[in-house]
Amino acid sequence: MPANDPHSRFMGQWDTYHAFNWGKLEVVRKHGLAGILLVQGGPSRGTKPIPPSSPRASGGPIIALQGQMWDLPIFTVTRAAADQLLAPSGKTTDQLQAQIDATGDPASFVVPNSTACMSKAFTDTSTHNDRNVVALLPGSDPTLSAQTVIVTAHHDHMGTVNGHIYHGADDNASGTAGVMEIATAFVQGHVHPRRSVLFMVYAAEERGLVGSYYYVNHPLRPLATTVATLNMDMIGRNENDTNWPTPADGNINMVNVLGTRYNPALGAIVARENQFEGLKLDQKMDVVDPDSLWSRSDQYWYAGLHIPQVLFQTGLQPDYHTENDIAATLNYPKMTKIARLVFLSAAAVANSSQKILFYPAGAPAAPARP
């Protein structure tokens, strides 16, 4: 349905996990497609760009997991080019999109007398090994210890581009430090939750959520008994985003909480534990998310598997993906409070006798996991 339709049959204007190319491309790749042409264009989201404080990192190497994610020819084409390929069928991309939007049904068909030649033609390729870093705190309950709560962040950033060093203090050294401090709090505080807690920092998030994709396809603990994942991605700054009004306090004590629209019980746990920290929990992006931030971090893959998930992040600002994302700019008192909130929330989930349900808001029952 159109992204700007508040009455969409999905979840209004919020982008569900079905909406994003990385999820769609994996579905069709696993069905054996030889190549994909993505049609550009569509309704404007009205997103306002944030003027950067210095040049933003862009480009960089194209990454695929060999034989897995992204490993097939993918090209973007204009709507005009797509219409030329569709011409023998007598249909246009606008007509097809309107038909699918109206019915909600697929509209696949063979286009006669129309061909496209596609191939992967990279000449400067190399293979690199990267690592997700994990640690496991075994649960104390003989039965519930088989279940897992995951606390995560990503440890990569943009590196060096055109002589500029992109330090990534907020994105995402802040979240990585949060995972390490939370793990330390469990161990040094002698906290022994009933369920097991897996602490993990992913590789290659900035190249398309590659590390988290690899984990959900090669899990160390069964996904069927993974109760929830709590992800931190940029928890160190104060939101200064042209798409949202900045309040008088400058968001100095605010953290965005994204994704609990799919699992309200997890959101309720976070809100309950926040009484000890007193942060302003902002869930505006569970209604409208113009920057698609929820889909651009590692908890995304878990939603597609119907595993309860939540993203903690403090929003965009002019230093995002610039060389000015440095340690001196971080709001350390807020970082500390967010890390404590995630610790308390993870401990509460790991100790709860109830299993959190995953389901779209308003649905009569939780869908079965695939």
Stockholm file with secondary structure:
# STOCKHOLM 1.0

chainA/1-370         MPANDPHSRFMGQWDTYHAFNWGKLEVVRKHGLAGILLVQGGPSRGTKPIPPSSPRASGGPIIALQGQMWDLPIFTVTRAAADQLLAPSGKTTDQLQAQIDATGDPASFVVPNSTACMSKAFTDTSTHNDRNVVALLPGSDPTLSAQTVIVTAHHDHMGTVNGHIYHGADDNASGTAGVMEIATAFVQGHVHPRRSVLFMVYAAEERGLVGSYYYVNHPLRPLATTVATLNMDMIGRNENDTNWPTPADGNINMVNVLGTRYNPALGAIVARENQFEGLKLDQKMDVVDPDSLWSRSDQYWYAGLHIPQVLFQTGLQPDYHTENDIAATLNYPKMTKIARLVFLSAAAVANSSQKILFYPAGAPAAPARP
#=GR chainA/1-370 SS CCTTCTTCTTTTTSCCTTSSHHHHHHHHHHTTCSCEEEECCCSCCCCCCCCCSSCCCCCCCCCCCTTSTTCSCEEEECHHHHHHHHGGGTCCHHHHHHHHHHHCCCCCCCCTTCCCCCCCCCSSCCCCCCCCEEEEECCSSTTGGGSEEEEEEECCCCEEETTEEECCIIIIIIHHHHHHHHHHHHHHTTCCCSSEEEEEEESCGGGTSHHHHHHHHSCSSCGGGEEEEEEESCCSSCCCCTTSCCCTTTTTTEEEEESTTSCHHHHHHHHHHGGGTCCEEECGGGTCCTTCTGGGSTTHHHHHTTCCEEEEECCCCTTTTSTTCCGGGCCHHHHHHHHHHHHHHHHHHHHCSSCCCCCCTTCSSCCCCC
#=GC SS_cons         CCTTCTTCTTTTTSCCTTSSHHHHHHHHHHTTCSCEEEECCCSCCCCCCCCCSSCCCCCCCCCCCTTSTTCSCEEEECHHHHHHHHGGGTCCHHHHHHHHHHHCCCCCCCCTTCCCCCCCCCSSCCCCCCCCEEEEECCSSTTGGGSEEEEEEECCCCEEETTEEECCIIIIIIHHHHHHHHHHHHHHTTCCCSSEEEEEEESCGGGTSHHHHHHHHSCSSCGGGEEEEEEESCCSSCCCCTTSCCCTTTTTTEEEEESTTSCHHHHHHHHHHGGGTCCEEECGGGTCCTTCTGGGSTTHHHHHTTCCEEEEECCCCTTTTSTTCCGGGCCHHHHHHHHHHHHHHHHHHHHCSSCCCCCCTTCSSCCCCC
//
